[in-house]
Amino acid sequence: MTIQTTTQNILANASAAAEENANFEGFPPLKECNYTAEFRPLQYGTTKNIVKDEAGKDKVTWSDFKPIEASGGQAIVRTDNNKVLGIMKKRYAIANNPDIIVPVQECLEDCLPKGAMNRIQLKEAVSDGGAVARFGYHFEGLGREIRQLTKVPTQLNFMVQVVNSFNGQTAIRLQAGGLDLACLNGMTSLLELKAGTWGHTAGFKPEYIKPWLIDQIAFYEKKVEVWQMWANREITPEQAEKVLTENFPASKSEIARAEKKGKVAGEIQSKMARSMMEQFESEVAARGQTVWALYSALTFYSSHNSELFKVKNSPEYAQDVTTARDNVERTLIERERKVSEIERSESFQELAAV
């Protein structure tokens, strides 16, 4: 099946809003992620000075700075606000967000019919002052409906996102998936198709993204069929609990506390597994008692900083401003990796294999 045939099939099932529109005006520009970074030399002080601070106490300062050789590391600095994003060695290559998004935009515009380009929505976020960035688009004109057991459908928009970092926390990672628009509380969850990963090395070229992205556009149609099968496949609470308990095992401290209360192996469940079961029950009310509800509970966890799944020390849930950290998006990216592992696990595949 050619890419043109595949995208035509997708549009045949898309929302009524996906009408032909030859006057595509372009993608929404990056905002929060529209910054660049550059290497700057590190320096060290050679003269130590003892001065008094405002409280009259001794404070050490340095002067007569000399540069450190680039082979020993360089600072990666945002050019718009001079914030240091990381310190990396010479082999590391900076890939700036505006440079990465261009081949993604070009490929999407080349491969998708104009009708799919209606009402494109930008989605972007950063962590650690921009050291980690995630940005991309979802397409209302490339949506598919999932029919759930509750008879209440949900809409999935095709979505492409880039994960990038400037401190070695992650490689350049391109995600393709569906954005579920009918989650609880009106929120959205990313359902990942596959991810392509490229390292921050001097050999990386943004055009490497295009062949991978073409494959993902074609794969979207098949993956939606799988999700629909999951939406029709009923499971028991015990089956869901088995998946969650195996993939969110109790910690040593949780086991020790449970054993003091007289519980034995097989009866001990982690707090995380209990929270996931609570979310699963909420999803069941909206979607039916299915594999799809179980998967939606997992993607809710990986997509939201919520009361049930708090990001520790995030601004929303930190005990005070002094302990708050700019860590939400980085944490959600880590959670997505966990959900991908669970999806591939034997216990989940026993329920979900098609």
N, C-alpha and C positions, 0 to 999 in steps of 0.2 A: 504494500500500500504506500503510495507516494505521500509526501508531506501535504500537498495541496488537497488530496482526497481526504486525508485525515482531518485537516482543519475544516473542510466543508462538512464532514460528518459531525464535528463538534458544534459548528454553528447551527446545524439542522436541529439540534436539541437545546440550543441556548435560549436565553430569555428573549421575549419579544422585543426588548430594547436593542437587540443586536441587528439593527437595520444597516443597510449599506450606507456608508458615509465617505464620499470621495474627498471630503475637505478635512482630512486629518490635520490638526493644528500642532501636533507634537506632544511629547510627554511632559507631564508636570516636572518642573526642574527640582533638583535636590535643594533642600533648605537646611535642615539641621546637619546633614552629612556633607554639605557643599563646602568642604575645606580641604586644604592640601597640607602636606608636611614635608620637611626636608631635614637632611643630616646637618648637625652643627657640632663643632669640635668640643670635647670635654677639656676642662682645665683643672689644675690643682694648685693650691696656694703653697708657697715656699716659705713664707714668713708668718710666724704665729704671733698674734697680738692678744693681750688680755685687756678688756675694756669693761666698764661698768654698764649694766643694763639699767632700765628705768627704776628698778627696785633697789639699785645700789649693789647688786651682786655681780661677781666676776663673770664675764662671758668671753668665750674664745672666738676670735675672728681671724681671717687669713687674708694675706695680701701678696703682691708680687707673683701673680699667677703665670703658670706655664702650661702650654697645651699638652694633652696626652696624645700619643700616636693613634692614628685612626684604627690600626690593627687591634688596639686595646679596647675599642668601643667608641661609639659616637652617640650623641643625643639625637633623638627624633623629635622635632619640635613643630607644632602647628604654626603656620605662617600668619594666621589671622590674629592670634592672641598670645603667641610665644609660650604656650603651655607645653611642657615636656611630656610627651606621650610614652616614651620608653627609651631604653639604652640598648643598642644592638651593635654587633660587630660588622666588619666590613662586608662580609658575604651577603648580609641581609639586604634585600632590595625593597625600597618603598613603592607601594602601588597605591596611588591616590584615588579616592572615591570617584571624582569626576571622570578620571580616565577609564575606570573599570565599567562605569554605567554606559558609556558610549557604545561599545560593541554589543552590549545587551539590548540597548534600544534599537540599534541598526538591525540586529537579527530578528527581533520581534516585529519590527515594521516590515521587513522583507518577507517574513514567513507567514504572518497572519493576515487574513482578509481584512479589508478596511472596516467591515462591520464589527470586527472584534475590537477595534480601537476606540469605540465609543466609551465615554465616561471612565477613563483610566484613573485609578486612584493611587496616589503615592503613599507608601508606608515606610517610615524610617525612624530610627532610634539610635542612641549612642550610650556607651558606658565609659566610666573612668575618664571623663572629660574629652572623649573622642578617641581614646586608645583602641576601643572596639566600636565598630559601626555596623549597622545592618540597614539596608535600604533596598527598595524595589517597588514593584507595581502589581496591582491585581486588576482584573478586567471584568467589568460588569457585562460587557458584550461577549464574554466567553465563559458563561456560567452554565452549570448543569444542576438539575434538580435531583435530590436524593429522596426517594419515597420511603418514609419511615413507618414502622408498625403502628405508631399512634395516629396514622393518617395525616399527620402534620408534616409537610415536606420541609426540607432545608435546602438552601441554595449554596452551591460551591462555585466560587470564582477562581479561574486559573490565576496563578500567582507566581511571580519570579522574584527572588530576593538574593542579594549579595551580602555575605558576611566578610568583613575585612578587619584587620587589626594593624596596629603600628608598634606593637611591643612583643610580638612573638606568641601571643596568646592563642591565635588561631591562624591557620592558613587562609588564603583567599578561597572562600567557599560559596558556591552558587547553589541555591535551593530552588526547586520547582515544586509546586504543589497546588492544593486547593484551599481557599480561604472559606471556612464555614461561617456563614453570615447569620445563622439562627441559633447560636449557642445561648446558654442560659445567661441572663442579665444583659442580653443584647450585645454580648462580646463576640469576638472572633477567634478562631483557632486555626493555625496553619497545619494542614495535613500534608506531610512531605511525600513527594514522589521519590526522588533520588537527589543526591547531592554530588556535585563535582568539586574536587579540591585541587588547588594548585599552590605550591609553596612560594614563599617570598624569596625568590632567588633572581639573580640577574638574567636568567634564561626565560623568565616568564614574559609572555606577551598577551595582552588582553584579547587578541583575536582567537586565542585557544578556546575561549568560551563558546564561540559560535557553533561548532559541530555538536558539542554536548547539548546546547540549548535546543537545537533542531530536533534531536532525538527525544528530549523531554516533552516538547509540544506534541509530538506524535504519540508518546506514551500516556499522555494525560487522558485520552479517550479510554484506553484500556484500564487505567487505574480507577476511573470513575465507575466502571462496571464492577470492579472488585469491591469498592466501597458500597455499591448498591447491594451486592450479595451479602456483605456484612450486615447491612441494614435489615435484611430479611432473615438472617440466621439467628434464631433464638438460642439463648444459653441460660443456665441456672445461676443463681447467686453463688452457689458453691463453686462452680467452674470459674467465675470471675474472681472470686476470693483466692482460689488456688494460683491463678496467674499473678495476682497482686502480691500475695504472700511470698511466693518464690522470688519475685523480682524486686521486692522491697523487704529484704529479710531484717529480722530484729538485730539490733546492735548488741555487743557484749553487755553493756550496761542495762539494756532493756531485758535481756535474758536473765541477768543476775537479779534484777528487781522482781521479775515474774517468778523465778524459782523460789525466792523468799516468801512469795505468797502461795507457794504450793503447786504452781503450774509446772507441767512437764513438757518435753519436746512434742510438738504437734499442736499444743494449745497456745503457744506463745506467738504473738503477732506484733509487728512493729507499729509504732504510732503512725508512720507514713502509710502503711498498708491499710490501717483503719480509716485514715483520712481519704485514701483513694476509694475505698468501698463506699464511704459517704458520698463522694462525688459521683461514683457509678450509680448509686440509687437516685441521685438527682437527675442524671442523664436518662435513666430508665423511664422516669416520669415524663420526660419530653420526647423520647425516641423509641421506647419499647425496650424490653429485656433482651438485648442483642449484642453481638460482637461489636456492632457499630457504637452502641452505648459505652461499651468498655473502652474502645479506642477513643471515643470522644472524651471520656474521663481522663485518659492519659494526655490527650492533646490540650485539654483545659489546663492541666497541671503545667505543661510546658509552655503555655502561652500567656499565663496570667500571674501577676503578683497579687494574690487574693487573700482574703481573711483565712481561708482554709490552707492555702499554700503560700505563706508569707516568704518573701525574699529577706533573709536575715540582714539587719542593719540597713535596709533600704530606707529612703526618706519617709515613705509611708508608715513604716513600722519600727523605726529606730526608737530607742528609749528616749533619746534627746538628740539635738542637732549636732552635738560633738561626736556622736557615734555613727551618724548617718553616712552612708557610702553611696557613690554613684555606680551601683552594681547590678541594677535590675536586668538590663538587656544581656549583659554577660552571663548572668545566672540563667536566664531563660534559654540562651543558646546551649548552655551545659545541660539543662533539662531536656532539650530536644534530642541531644545525643543519647541520653538515657532512654527516652521513649523509642528511639530507633532501635536500640539494643533489645528492648522488650518486644517490639514488633517481630524481631528476628528470633526470639527465644522459642524453645521447643514447646513450652506450655501455651504461649499465645498462638503459635502456628497450629497446634492441635485443634484449636477452635476456629481459626481463621483461614486455613489453607483452602484454596479453591481449585 
